Amino acid sequence: MLAKSAYPLRDVPLPRGAVRVDMQLVACWLLATGLLIGLLWSAILSKLDSDRKILEENARRQAMSVSHAYAQYLTRTIEQLEQLTKQIKFGWEKSGGAASLEEMATKGLLTLPQLSSASIYDAEGKIVTTTVTTRRAFSISDRPYFQYHKAHQDDVMLIGQPVISRMTGRKVVPFTRRLEHADGRFAGVLVLGILPEYFTLFSDDPILGRGGILAFIGEDGVERMSKLSSEQRDSPQLLAMPVGEGNELAQLTPGPYLFSDGRIRFAATEKIGAFPFYALVGLSRDDVLVPYERNRSAYVRAGIASSIVVFLFALAAMLMSMRLMWRRQQAAAIRETYRIATEGGNEGFYIIQPVRDRNGWIDDFEIVDCNEKGAEFFGLSKHAFLGQKVSEFCFDDYFEQSMDAYRGAMQSGFYEDDYRVPSGSPIKAEWLKRKFVRSASGLAITLRDISESKRHEREMSRLATEDGVTGLRNRHWLMNYLPGALASARTNASMLAILFIDLDDFKNVNDSLGHSAGDQLLREVATRLRAVVRATDRVVRIGGDEFTVVLESIHNEESVANIALAINHALHQPFDLGREPKSHKSRIGASIGISLFPRDGEDMETLFKNADIAMYAAKTGSKGRFRFYDQPLYEKIKLRLDTEQDLLQAIRDDQFLVHYQPRVDTHSGQLIGMEALVRWQHPSRGVLAPSHFINVAEETGMIGAIGEIVLRKVCEQIAHWQDTGADMVPVSVNVSAHQFIEGKVKERIAHYLEHYGVPNRLLEIELTESAMMDSAGGIFDQIAAINRMGVRIHVDDFGTGYSSLSLLQQLDMDVLKIDRAFTAQLGVQRDGEIFFSAIVSMAKALGMRVVAEGVESAEQLAILQTLECDEVQGYYIGRPQAAEDITEVMRKGMLFH
């Protein structure tokens, strides 16, 4: 706005020589008109340039904000994959190469949604184990990442360029890590194939617009993945790299760059954590400047109209030779031009003049000019706003805050900020971009509503720390929050508890009712967890079916136990997973592991590890329980896990031995048969009896492989004895319920008997009573088929289970082996002999021979001879011996007379 003249205006008569003066005035006004029009267009162009710069600056900031959020997204993803590769590498190297990815996948250990495949290749690039079923024979030895790992002895996880997987035929981004033998030699490569589109799921952000680009680029300048508008790109073409900048991503400052597709974009990059990669975001200038292009034509029309007005005014002034009228018309034209230029803008604008007291102190300001937008911010019309003082629409604390800001701008000459509008303000916005510029004796103030932009920033921050399914805080939030909570607990000398919660049988819900029901269940679990914990406690979803609760300011273990008990009770109640009246109700429960600060650890990693160990113990003991961490528990679980890993290696390396224990006629002492008993030749713990590993083998499903090894070794040994002319007796082999459930016992027996040329009568099968009861419905046909082969069936450890007489009749067993617990009672109390005699009578009635297990003394043997027991077995008769030692017993044939 032009300043008013310092002198009052008045009418004056035309002087002599007016014609000459008018000619000068004509010339002056022609020049003035040209200057005025030039100023007008300069103002219009300056306004357009200002609008464009504001839009471009916003685009730079938005590009930085989105690239920051995208980098956080990629950082979390890569950190998860790096942790997974470390865990697989550790497990594989720990097991000596025996770890099975198929087994891990079956157990749900490889359930990341972005994972297409996980594979381990040997030192020649050939497949060792994978999560994907394939029959193709191929090698990856020509892959760059394979050659790199083979040549470099480091533990770096490489992220390669997208390639077509030779296993699945799909395009994947390979995440790879070197595998080594115990002596450090190259053992192969672990490869995780990640679907490329997973890296651009983030691109649904509306800020990217139609021409925006999102890219995942390495420090080497090679693009791993990009997405342009709705077009997914995973080719190595450097579309996402700005041209002409040397591709130095680390030095790329946010700003406009010309891309190789001919478009200019406002680009920003963000380093992805500690990894050698960058997230690049480019906002198309065409999209950014849409408001600018829309307003430019309006400004041009306004400029043309204003130029015409100025020209007509100058023409009228030239015709009139009165200086006063000329000045008044000029002022009116200038004011009209200002109105046209400011009313069409998107920013609020007003000018204030200071009101001073007698001492010169500014105690108020008066509105002397504004546009409609500026008045609208205060809920007033332009007419009502003009002439008001700040004190008339700003009150109390807000008036003092406004006055301090205005006085500061009057002193400094300029002030700019992002201002959060307080609750007592008359301004109708949440956030403002404020700019104060001192102009002559007043302040020119522009306001722009940035509430939507701020809301978007808050939403981006929320998404980075919130679980998308349950609305709970996520792992990223917990990792940032917990160090502060531990520091506070350490300062206040208070306790803190970590509850690691794993839902029981959640996979069954997903498999039977679908993932939508699974998500609904997770949300219900989150609601119940928040309902039972205290308001100050933190509930976090770690991922999958795992949750964590952080309890702060606790005083004793009992209060933690009460909360854990309440959680178990809440989660044990049925879940209604549908909206229909007869919808499905599911029960799951949860296993909870608890670690306490500072008793069980003083850092996050230790507390999480110990809570996980306690949870594992709770789950293996009996689902739906909670358990606190303790050191003996850790040692027990560690021994079990070590045993499980060592068993995998033992099966792979065939570390099992078979010993043979004689079974003789009770009265004559004649050798009648032998029982094959497995032993584990452990590399460091020596020879282990079955009690040290059979339970683990049964729980993990490895008992099937061990049972087949024993069956093969026994048949091979019988064949060897036959070839050497030994006096042969039948050998019985223990078969687990797990093998019968698999349904291939008869086929495996027939295979090995035929392969080694062993007569069927020389092999007998032992099945425990409890195993027979657990799988009775599924073994009738198999036992009948084995009987038809001429292979006799023994009921082992009879008396420890709950088998019925009718079941024994249906299964048509040949031999009943009475458990050693009953044999031990002989000679101790009379009831033991009575009970043993009853079992013998029952077996005789069913046409079965009776074997007494665990005979340890001559007294027990004498009693068994009176009870008509057919056969005896135990340490008194003969200990289990290796095949080469038992040969002498077979030669003698008679163990007592």
Secondary structure as GFF3:
##gff-version 3
##sequence-region A 1 897
A	DSSP	alpha_helix	18	94	.	.	.	ID=ss1
A	DSSP	alpha_helix	101	106	.	.	.	ID=ss2
A	DSSP	beta_strand	115	121	.	.	.	ID=ss3
A	DSSP	beta_strand	127	130	.	.	.	ID=ss4
A	DSSP	alpha_helix	144	151	.	.	.	ID=ss5
A	DSSP	beta_strand	158	159	.	.	.	ID=ss6
A	DSSP	beta_strand	163	164	.	.	.	ID=ss7
A	DSSP	beta_strand	171	180	.	.	.	ID=ss8
A	DSSP	beta_strand	186	194	.	.	.	ID=ss9
A	DSSP	three_ten_helix	196	204	.	.	.	ID=ss10
A	DSSP	three_ten_helix	206	208	.	.	.	ID=ss11
A	DSSP	beta_strand	213	218	.	.	.	ID=ss12
A	DSSP	beta_strand	223	228	.	.	.	ID=ss13
A	DSSP	beta_strand	231	233	.	.	.	ID=ss14
A	DSSP	three_ten_helix	249	251	.	.	.	ID=ss15
A	DSSP	beta_strand	255	258	.	.	.	ID=ss16
A	DSSP	beta_strand	264	271	.	.	.	ID=ss17
A	DSSP	beta_strand	277	284	.	.	.	ID=ss18
A	DSSP	alpha_helix	285	288	.	.	.	ID=ss19
A	DSSP	alpha_helix	290	319	.	.	.	ID=ss20
A	DSSP	alpha_helix	323	343	.	.	.	ID=ss21
A	DSSP	beta_strand	348	356	.	.	.	ID=ss22
A	DSSP	beta_strand	362	370	.	.	.	ID=ss23
A	DSSP	alpha_helix	372	376	.	.	.	ID=ss24
A	DSSP	alpha_helix	382	385	.	.	.	ID=ss25
A	DSSP	alpha_helix	390	393	.	.	.	ID=ss26
A	DSSP	alpha_helix	396	412	.	.	.	ID=ss27
A	DSSP	beta_strand	414	420	.	.	.	ID=ss28
A	DSSP	beta_strand	431	439	.	.	.	ID=ss29
A	DSSP	beta_strand	442	449	.	.	.	ID=ss30
A	DSSP	alpha_helix	451	465	.	.	.	ID=ss31
A	DSSP	beta_strand	473	474	.	.	.	ID=ss32
A	DSSP	alpha_helix	475	492	.	.	.	ID=ss33
A	DSSP	beta_strand	495	503	.	.	.	ID=ss34
A	DSSP	alpha_helix	506	513	.	.	.	ID=ss35
A	DSSP	alpha_helix	515	532	.	.	.	ID=ss36
A	DSSP	beta_strand	538	543	.	.	.	ID=ss37
A	DSSP	beta_strand	546	554	.	.	.	ID=ss38
A	DSSP	alpha_helix	557	572	.	.	.	ID=ss39
A	DSSP	beta_strand	575	576	.	.	.	ID=ss40
A	DSSP	beta_strand	585	586	.	.	.	ID=ss41
A	DSSP	beta_strand	590	597	.	.	.	ID=ss42
A	DSSP	alpha_helix	604	621	.	.	.	ID=ss43
A	DSSP	beta_strand	626	628	.	.	.	ID=ss44
A	DSSP	alpha_helix	631	653	.	.	.	ID=ss45
A	DSSP	beta_strand	656	665	.	.	.	ID=ss46
A	DSSP	beta_strand	671	682	.	.	.	ID=ss47
A	DSSP	beta_strand	686	688	.	.	.	ID=ss48
A	DSSP	three_ten_helix	690	692	.	.	.	ID=ss49
A	DSSP	alpha_helix	694	700	.	.	.	ID=ss50
A	DSSP	alpha_helix	703	723	.	.	.	ID=ss51
A	DSSP	beta_strand	731	734	.	.	.	ID=ss52
A	DSSP	alpha_helix	737	742	.	.	.	ID=ss53
A	DSSP	alpha_helix	745	756	.	.	.	ID=ss54
A	DSSP	three_ten_helix	760	762	.	.	.	ID=ss55
A	DSSP	beta_strand	763	768	.	.	.	ID=ss56
A	DSSP	alpha_helix	769	774	.	.	.	ID=ss57
A	DSSP	alpha_helix	776	788	.	.	.	ID=ss58
A	DSSP	beta_strand	792	798	.	.	.	ID=ss59
A	DSSP	alpha_helix	805	811	.	.	.	ID=ss60
A	DSSP	beta_strand	815	818	.	.	.	ID=ss61
A	DSSP	alpha_helix	820	823	.	.	.	ID=ss62
A	DSSP	alpha_helix	830	845	.	.	.	ID=ss63
A	DSSP	beta_strand	849	852	.	.	.	ID=ss64
A	DSSP	alpha_helix	858	866	.	.	.	ID=ss65
A	DSSP	beta_strand	871	872	.	.	.	ID=ss66
A	DSSP	beta_strand	881	882	.	.	.	ID=ss67
A	DSSP	alpha_helix	883	892	.	.	.	ID=ss68
###
